Amino acid sequence: MRTEAFYSTSYLYCFLHIILFTGCRVGGVTIESVIKYMLPYFTIIFVALLLVTYIPAISMFLPGILGLV
């Protein structure tokens, strides 16, 4: 289950890079200037991914409430 979470986010980041490069090219800005503003968001996403992946109570909270587990 842990590897599935990492694989699913790799698809997200794959498209994110394409959008980042295209947006920088269209906007006429450098990637370095955009990355410094996006880095806090990447950090939050990565920490949230680690919490959901390695603490089962967080990922099983909603299915437990709905009676699916």
Contacts in CASP RR format, 6 or more apart in sequence:
PFRMAT RR
TARGET T0000
AUTHOR 0000-0000-0000
METHOD contacts of the structure
MODEL  1
MRTEAFYSTSYLYCFLHIILFTGCRVGGVTIESVIKYMLPYFTIIFVALL
LVTYIPAISMFLPGILGLV
1 53 0 8 1.000
2 53 0 8 1.000
2 54 0 8 1.000
5 49 0 8 1.000
5 52 0 8 1.000
5 53 0 8 1.000
6 49 0 8 1.000
6 53 0 8 1.000
9 45 0 8 1.000
9 49 0 8 1.000
20 31 0 8 1.000
20 34 0 8 1.000
20 38 0 8 1.000
21 31 0 8 1.000
24 30 0 8 1.000
24 31 0 8 1.000
24 34 0 8 1.000
51 58 0 8 1.000
52 58 0 8 1.000
52 59 0 8 1.000
53 59 0 8 1.000
60 69 0 8 1.000
63 69 0 8 1.000
END
